[in-house]
Amino acid sequence: MTIRIVPAVGDPDAARSLTTLLSQLPDAEPAGPVTDSTQLIDTLARLAGEALDELPEVVLVHERIGPVPALELIREVSLRFPSVGVVMITTDAGPHLFADAMDSGARGLVTLPVGYEELANRVQAAAQWSTGVRRHLSSAGDVFAGPGGTVVTVTGAKGGVGATVTAIQLALAAQASGHTVALVDMDLQTGDIASFLDVQFRRSLVDLALINDISPRVLADAVFSHSTGLALLLAPGEGERGEEVSDRSARQIVSALRSRYEIVVIDCGGQMNGANAAAIEMADTALLVTTPDVVAVRGAKRVVRMWERLQIRKAEETVTLVNRFTRNTEIQPPLIQKITGTRVAAAAVPANFKELQAAVDSGRLHELDAKSTVKQALWGLAGELGMVKPSVTAKKSGGVLAKRNSGTFKNDRGSVGHPRRRRGGSADAEGTR
């Protein structure tokens, strides 16, 4: 049996030494080393996108890999690619680290300096486990073994530009097309998805923050099943408790949601913290919402530059949505694209609060009329971002998605866009919140 191996090692000397040893293993087919956690996840997602059989049997994770810490990276790989055996390479093989590594999903540890016999034994054991899992999964057609769902984050350039309503309508559009969808309120201090959807629920993100192993049952206990079919994971009712959600716990929560739902939409609000920064870094699509005014556009530029400085997300990997758009506004989408360096979405949301006011005031945003131009624009955006299934019918979507999925659509600027697939506070006074 050929054993395909992907080593994730940031240190060049360690990578060369490990590559030499791997090349000597019988039946081993080592790939070139990946140098950071982002590259590893992208590589595995690309291979899984081609075919699940293309995934390697074994991934080796060096303890000094970054920017995501090794144990968190192992957990994410195990959740997203459950048929891949992960082995950790470390200088400390003590019982505490061994227990933590096993809890994260590792299949074994190799101590540094790496010896041939130990490496061969651990790789062989992980490969046999991987082969057994794949054999089991292939005989169980209802078991999900793919690379995990799509994560879309929605961030406001500043408060009140429309992030929350955008996130809600994107989630509703994806759910209406037949996807399983989780909507997460990661605006930890001022999140109000619950208010917009008329929900009273005691559990929140905080209930998952201190749990090391988020099982499906634990996750289900923290999620509220909304009448629309959306699974809601809400912000804490007491804003100060948002500090309990760390970047580490946010990564675990997002990974757990990704493994269970086909689409995960995360409202990150208009303020940055470690938790939503981790979510944005993990996202397949990062959406930045702005309005066509000087203050908001400056805010959008500031957010994008901060993400780049902190190595969270590159500008060209960010999609900007223009909300409250009118034809006669002085600041047009091409100018916003030039200022921010992002890709501006072809869909633009018109400034028409009258359509929203009744639904917002009653906390029934999910009952917004299908004829609403705001809803049509946001559901069209869902199609543009690849969040809806092309087979959705007009009956199910009220006509909004059917028109979007005809292949092209016209936005408020009169231009024609085409669907793109992904890669690997309080209610507002106008437009969306």
KOLNU-715226 format. One line per 10 residues: number of its first residue (from 1); their letters; for each residue x, z, y of C-alpha. Coordinates in Angstrom, 1 decimal, padded with zeros to 4 digits. Each point is the difference from the previous one (the first is absolute). Layout:
// KOLNU-715226
NUM> a> X,Z,Y ~ ...
//
This chain:
// KOLNU-715226
1> mtirivpavg> 000.0,000.0,000.0 ~ 001.3,-001.0,003.4 ~ 000.0,002.9,002.5 ~ -000.5,-001.0,003.6 ~ 001.5,002.5,002.4 ~ -000.2,000.4,003.8 ~ 002.5,002.5,001.4 ~ -000.8,001.5,003.4 ~ 003.2,001.2,001.5 ~ 000.9,000.2,003.6
11> dpdaarsltt> 003.7,000.8,-000.3 ~ 002.1,-003.2,-000.6 ~ 002.6,001.8,-002.1 ~ -002.6,001.6,-002.2 ~ -001.8,-003.3,-000.3 ~ 003.1,-001.8,-001.2 ~ 000.8,002.7,-002.6 ~ -003.6,000.0,-001.3 ~ -000.2,-003.7,-000.1 ~ 003.2,-000.2,-002.1
21> llsqlpdaep> -001.4,002.5,-002.5 ~ -003.4,-001.7,-000.2 ~ 001.6,-003.3,-000.8 ~ 001.6,001.6,-003.1 ~ -003.3,001.3,-001.4 ~ -001.3,-001.9,-003.1 ~ -003.1,-002.2,000.8 ~ 000.1,001.1,003.6 ~ -000.9,-002.5,002.8 ~ 000.8,001.9,003.2
31> agpvtdstql> -001.1,-001.5,003.4 ~ 002.1,000.3,003.1 ~ -000.3,003.5,001.6 ~ -002.5,000.6,002.7 ~ 001.3,002.1,002.9 ~ -003.0,002.0,001.3 ~ -003.4,001.2,-001.0 ~ -001.9,-002.7,002.0 ~ 001.9,-002.8,-001.7 ~ -000.8,001.5,-003.4
41> idtlarlage> -003.7,000.3,000.6 ~ -000.1,-003.5,001.4 ~ 001.9,-001.4,-002.9 ~ -002.3,001.6,-002.6 ~ -003.1,-001.0,001.9 ~ 001.2,-003.6,000.1 ~ 000.7,-000.1,-003.7 ~ -003.3,001.6,-000.8 ~ -001.7,-002.5,002.3 ~ 001.4,-002.8,-002.2
51> aldelpevvl> -001.0,001.6,-003.2 ~ 000.1,003.6,-001.4 ~ 002.3,-001.2,-002.8 ~ 002.6,-000.8,002.7 ~ 000.5,003.7,000.8 ~ 003.2,001.5,-001.3 ~ -000.2,002.5,-002.8 ~ 002.3,002.5,001.7 ~ 000.8,000.9,003.7 ~ 003.0,002.2,000.7
61> vherigpvpa> -000.3,002.1,003.2 ~ 003.1,001.5,001.6 ~ -000.5,003.4,001.5 ~ 001.3,-001.1,003.4 ~ -002.3,-003.0,000.4 ~ -001.9,-000.2,003.3 ~ -001.8,000.0,002.3 ~ -002.6,001.4,-002.4 ~ 001.5,003.0,-002.0 ~ 000.7,-000.7,-003.6
71> lelirevslr> -002.7,002.3,-001.5 ~ -002.7,-001.5,002.3 ~ 001.1,-003.5,-000.9 ~ -000.2,000.8,-003.7 ~ -003.5,001.3,000.5 ~ -001.1,-003.1,001.9 ~ 001.5,-002.4,-002.6 ~ -001.7,002.0,-002.8 ~ -003.3,-000.2,001.7 ~ 000.1,-003.6,001.1
81> fpsvgvvmit> 001.8,-001.4,-003.1 ~ -001.0,002.3,-002.9 ~ 001.5,-002.2,-002.6 ~ 003.6,000.3,001.4 ~ 002.3,002.7,-001.3 ~ 001.9,001.7,002.8 ~ 003.3,001.8,-000.6 ~ 001.6,002.1,002.7 ~ 003.8,000.1,000.6 ~ 001.2,003.3,001.4
91> tdagphlfad> 002.9,002.4,000.3 ~ -002.4,002.9,-000.7 ~ -001.7,000.0,-003.4 ~ -001.1,003.6,000.2 ~ -003.3,001.2,-001.3 ~ -001.7,000.1,003.4 ~ 000.9,-003.6,000.9 ~ -000.9,-001.1,-003.6 ~ -003.4,001.6,000.4 ~ -000.6,-001.6,003.4
101> amdsgarglv> 001.1,-003.4,-001.3 ~ -002.3,000.2,-003.0 ~ -002.9,001.0,002.3 ~ 000.7,-003.0,002.2 ~ -000.2,-002.3,-003.0 ~ 003.6,-000.5,-001.0 ~ 000.8,-000.8,-003.7 ~ 003.4,001.6,000.1 ~ 003.1,001.0,002.0 ~ 003.6,-001.3,-000.1
111> tlpvgyeela> 002.7,002.2,001.5 ~ 002.8,-001.2,002.2 ~ 002.6,-001.2,-000.7 ~ -001.9,-002.3,-002.2 ~ 001.2,-000.2,-003.6 ~ -000.7,-003.0,-002.3 ~ -001.6,001.9,-002.9 ~ -002.4,002.1,002.2 ~ -001.0,-003.1,002.0 ~ -000.6,-002.0,-003.1
121> nrvqaaaqws> -002.2,002.7,-001.6 ~ -002.1,000.6,003.1 ~ -000.5,-003.7,000.7 ~ -001.0,-000.6,-003.7 ~ -002.4,002.9,000.0 ~ -001.7,-001.1,003.3 ~ -000.2,-003.6,-001.2 ~ -001.7,001.0,-003.3 ~ -002.5,002.1,001.9 ~ -000.7,-002.9,002.4
131> tgvrrhlssa> -000.5,-002.4,-002.9 ~ -002.5,002.5,-001.6 ~ -001.9,000.4,003.2 ~ -000.3,-003.8,000.5 ~ -001.2,-000.4,-003.6 ~ -002.6,002.6,000.6 ~ -001.1,-001.4,003.3 ~ -000.3,-003.5,-001.4 ~ -002.5,001.2,-002.6 ~ -002.1,001.8,002.6
141> gdvfagpggt> -001.4,-002.6,002.3 ~ -001.7,002.6,002.3 ~ 003.2,001.8,000.8 ~ 001.4,-000.9,003.4 ~ 003.8,-000.7,-000.3 ~ 000.6,-002.0,003.1 ~ 002.2,000.6,003.0 ~ -002.6,002.1,001.7 ~ -002.5,-000.6,002.7 ~ 000.5,-001.4,003.5
151> vvtvtgakgg> 000.7,002.6,002.8 ~ -001.1,-000.9,003.5 ~ 000.8,002.3,002.9 ~ -001.9,-000.1,003.4 ~ 001.8,001.5,003.0 ~ -001.1,000.1,003.6 ~ 002.4,-001.0,002.8 ~ -001.5,003.0,001.7 ~ -003.0,002.2,-000.3 ~ -003.4,-001.7,000.2
161> vgatvtaiql> 000.9,-003.6,-000.6 ~ -002.0,-000.4,-003.2 ~ 002.0,001.1,-003.0 ~ -002.7,002.0,-001.7 ~ -002.8,-002.5,000.1 ~ 002.5,-002.7,-000.9 ~ 001.0,001.9,-003.1 ~ -003.6,000.8,-001.0 ~ -001.1,-003.6,000.3 ~ 003.0,-001.4,-001.9
171> alaaqasght> -000.7,002.5,-002.8 ~ -003.7,-001.0,-000.1 ~ 000.8,-003.7,-000.1 ~ 002.4,000.5,-002.9 ~ -002.5,002.1,-001.9 ~ -002.8,-002.5,000.6 ~ 002.1,-002.7,-001.6 ~ 000.3,002.0,-003.2 ~ 003.2,001.9,000.4 ~ 000.3,003.7,-000.7
181> valvdmdlqt> 001.0,001.5,003.3 ~ 001.3,003.3,001.3 ~ -000.2,000.8,003.8 ~ 002.4,002.6,001.1 ~ -000.1,001.9,003.3 ~ 003.7,000.8,000.8 ~ -000.7,000.6,003.7 ~ 000.7,003.6,-001.0 ~ -000.9,001.8,003.3 ~ -002.8,-002.0,001.4
191> gdiasfldvq> -001.3,-002.1,-002.9 ~ -003.8,-000.7,000.1 ~ -000.8,-002.4,-002.8 ~ -002.3,002.7,-001.3 ~ -001.9,-000.1,003.3 ~ -000.3,-003.8,000.0 ~ -001.3,000.0,-003.6 ~ -002.3,003.0,000.3 ~ 002.0,002.0,-002.6 ~ 000.3,003.8,-000.5
201> frrslvdlal> 002.6,000.8,-002.6 ~ 002.2,003.0,-000.3 ~ 003.0,-001.5,-001.8 ~ 002.7,-002.0,001.8 ~ 003.5,-001.3,-000.2 ~ 001.3,003.5,000.4 ~ -001.3,000.9,-003.4 ~ 002.4,-002.5,-001.5 ~ 003.0,000.8,002.2 ~ 001.5,002.8,-002.2
211> indisprvla> -000.7,-001.6,-003.4 ~ 003.1,-001.4,-001.7 ~ -001.9,-002.0,-002.6 ~ -003.1,-001.7,001.3 ~ -001.9,-000.8,-003.1 ~ -003.1,-002.3,000.0 ~ -002.2,003.1,-000.4 ~ 001.6,001.8,002.9 ~ -000.3,-003.0,002.2 ~ -003.7,-000.5,-001.0
221> davfshstgl> -000.7,003.6,001.0 ~ 001.4,-000.6,003.5 ~ -001.7,-003.3,000.6 ~ -003.6,-000.4,001.4 ~ -002.1,-002.8,-001.6 ~ -001.9,-001.6,002.9 ~ -003.4,-001.7,-000.4 ~ 001.7,-003.3,000.9 ~ 002.3,000.2,-003.1 ~ 003.0,001.0,002.1
231> alllapgege> 002.2,002.8,-001.2 ~ 000.8,002.2,003.0 ~ 003.1,002.2,000.4 ~ -000.6,001.8,003.3 ~ 002.1,001.7,002.6 ~ -000.2,003.8,000.1 ~ -002.8,001.5,002.1 ~ 002.5,002.4,001.7 ~ 002.5,-002.3,001.7 ~ 002.9,002.5,-000.1
241> rgeevsdrsa> -000.1,-000.2,-003.8 ~ 001.2,-003.6,000.3 ~ 003.5,001.3,000.2 ~ -000.2,001.0,-003.7 ~ 000.0,-003.7,-000.9 ~ 003.7,-000.9,-000.2 ~ 001.6,-003.4,-000.4 ~ 000.8,000.8,-003.6 ~ -003.6,001.0,-000.8 ~ -001.3,-003.1,001.9
251> rqivsalrsr> 002.1,-002.2,-002.3 ~ -001.4,001.7,-003.1 ~ -003.5,-000.3,001.3 ~ 000.3,-003.7,000.9 ~ 001.7,-000.7,-003.4 ~ -002.8,001.7,-001.8 ~ -002.7,-001.9,001.9 ~ 001.8,-003.3,-000.5 ~ 000.0,000.6,-003.8 ~ -003.7,000.6,000.0
261> yeivvidcgg> -001.5,-002.4,002.5 ~ 000.4,-003.7,000.6 ~ -000.1,000.4,003.8 ~ 001.1,003.1,002.0 ~ -000.7,000.0,003.7 ~ 001.7,002.7,002.1 ~ -001.0,000.9,003.5 ~ 003.2,001.3,001.6 ~ -001.6,000.7,003.4 ~ 002.0,-000.4,003.3
271> qmnganaaai> 002.6,002.8,-000.5 ~ 003.1,-000.2,-002.3 ~ 001.0,002.7,-002.4 ~ 002.0,000.2,-003.2 ~ -003.0,-000.5,-002.3 ~ -001.4,-003.2,001.6 ~ 003.5,-001.3,000.5 ~ 000.6,000.2,-003.7 ~ -003.4,-001.8,-000.6 ~ 001.0,-002.8,002.4
281> emadtallvt> 003.3,-000.4,-001.7 ~ -001.7,-000.3,-003.4 ~ -002.7,-002.4,001.2 ~ -000.4,-003.6,-001.1 ~ -001.5,-000.7,003.3 ~ 000.4,002.0,003.2 ~ -002.6,-000.8,002.6 ~ 000.5,001.0,003.6 ~ -003.1,000.1,002.2 ~ 000.2,-000.6,003.8
291> tpdvvavrga> -002.2,-001.0,002.9 ~ 000.9,-002.8,002.4 ~ 001.0,002.3,002.9 ~ 003.4,001.0,001.4 ~ 000.0,003.6,-001.2 ~ -001.0,-000.8,-003.6 ~ 002.4,-002.9,-000.4 ~ 002.8,002.2,001.3 ~ -001.1,002.6,-002.5 ~ 000.1,-002.7,-002.8
301> krvvrmwerl> 003.5,-001.0,001.0 ~ 001.1,003.6,000.0 ~ -001.4,000.6,-003.5 ~ 001.6,-003.1,-001.4 ~ 003.4,000.9,001.5 ~ -000.3,003.5,-001.4 ~ -000.8,-001.2,-003.4 ~ 003.1,-002.3,000.1 ~ 002.3,002.8,001.2 ~ -001.2,002.3,-002.7
311> qirkaeetvt> 000.2,-002.8,-002.6 ~ -003.7,000.4,-000.9 ~ -001.1,-003.6,000.6 ~ 001.5,-003.1,001.6 ~ -001.9,-001.7,002.8 ~ -000.4,-003.2,-001.8 ~ -001.5,001.9,-003.0 ~ -002.8,001.4,002.2 ~ -003.3,-001.6,000.8 ~ -001.6,000.7,003.4
321> lvnrftrnte> -003.8,-000.1,000.5 ~ -001.3,-000.7,003.5 ~ -003.2,002.1,000.5 ~ -002.5,-000.5,002.9 ~ 001.1,-003.5,000.5 ~ -001.6,-002.2,002.7 ~ 000.9,-003.6,000.9 ~ 000.7,000.9,003.7 ~ 002.3,003.0,-000.5 ~ 003.3,-000.4,001.6
331> iqppliqkit> 002.0,001.1,-003.0 ~ -000.6,-002.5,-002.9 ~ 001.1,000.4,-003.7 ~ 003.0,-002.4,000.3 ~ 001.5,002.3,002.7 ~ -000.6,003.1,-002.1 ~ 001.7,-001.7,-002.9 ~ 003.0,-000.8,002.2 ~ 000.2,003.5,001.5 ~ -000.3,001.9,-003.3
341> gtrvaaaavp> 001.9,-002.5,-002.3 ~ -002.8,000.4,-002.6 ~ -002.4,-002.5,-001.5 ~ -003.3,000.1,001.8 ~ -003.0,-000.4,-002.3 ~ -002.0,-003.1,000.3 ~ -003.2,002.1,000.1 ~ -000.7,001.8,003.3 ~ -002.7,002.5,000.6 ~ -002.3,-000.7,002.9
351> anfkelqaav> -000.8,002.6,002.6 ~ -003.6,000.7,-000.9 ~ -000.7,003.7,-000.2 ~ -003.7,-000.4,000.2 ~ 000.0,-001.2,-003.6 ~ 001.8,003.1,-001.1 ~ -001.6,002.8,002.1 ~ -003.0,000.8,-002.2 ~ 002.1,000.1,-003.2 ~ 002.7,002.0,001.6
361> dsgrlhelda> -002.3,002.5,001.6 ~ -001.9,000.6,-003.2 ~ 003.1,000.2,-002.1 ~ -001.2,-002.9,-002.1 ~ 002.7,-002.6,000.6 ~ -000.3,-001.2,-003.5 ~ -003.5,-001.3,000.9 ~ 001.2,-002.2,002.8 ~ -002.0,-003.2,000.2 ~ 001.6,-002.9,-001.9
371> kstvkqalwg> -000.8,-002.2,003.1 ~ 002.3,002.1,002.1 ~ 002.8,-002.1,001.4 ~ 002.3,003.1,-000.2 ~ -000.7,000.4,-003.7 ~ 000.4,-003.8,-000.6 ~ 003.4,000.1,001.7 ~ 001.2,003.0,-002.0 ~ -001.3,-001.3,-003.3 ~ 001.7,-003.3,000.8
381> lagelgmvkp> 003.2,002.0,000.6 ~ -000.4,001.5,-003.5 ~ -000.1,-003.6,-001.4 ~ 003.1,-000.9,002.1 ~ 001.9,002.9,-001.4 ~ -000.9,-000.9,-003.6 ~ -002.2,003.1,-000.5 ~ -003.1,-001.8,-001.3 ~ -000.7,-001.8,-003.2 ~ -000.6,-003.8,000.6
391> svtakksggv> -003.0,000.0,-002.4 ~ -002.1,002.4,002.2 ~ -003.5,-001.4,000.6 ~ -001.9,-000.2,003.3 ~ -002.7,002.2,-001.5 ~ 002.3,002.9,-000.6 ~ 001.8,-000.2,003.3 ~ -002.9,-000.9,002.3 ~ 001.6,-003.3,000.7 ~ 003.1,001.4,001.7
401> lakrnsgtfk> 002.5,-000.3,-002.8 ~ -001.5,-003.2,-001.4 ~ 000.8,-001.9,003.2 ~ 003.5,001.5,000.0 ~ 000.7,-001.0,-003.5 ~ -001.0,-003.6,000.5 ~ 003.8,-000.5,000.6 ~ 000.1,-000.1,003.8 ~ -001.6,001.8,002.8 ~ -000.2,-000.2,003.8
411> ndrgsvghpr> 001.0,003.0,002.0 ~ -001.0,000.9,003.6 ~ 002.9,-002.1,001.3 ~ -001.4,-003.1,-001.5 ~ 003.0,-000.5,-002.4 ~ -000.3,-000.5,-003.7 ~ 001.7,002.5,-002.4 ~ 000.6,000.0,-003.7 ~ -000.1,002.8,-002.4 ~ 003.3,001.6,-000.8
421> rrrggsadae> 000.9,002.0,-003.0 ~ 002.1,003.1,000.2 ~ 003.7,000.1,-001.1 ~ 001.2,002.0,-002.4 ~ -015.3,019.5,020.6 ~ -003.4,-000.7,001.2 ~ -002.1,-003.1,000.1 ~ 001.2,-002.6,002.5 ~ -001.8,-001.2,003.0 ~ 000.4,-003.7,-000.7
431> gtr> 001.1,-002.3,-002.8 ~ 001.1,001.9,-003.1 ~ 001.6,003.4,-000.1
//
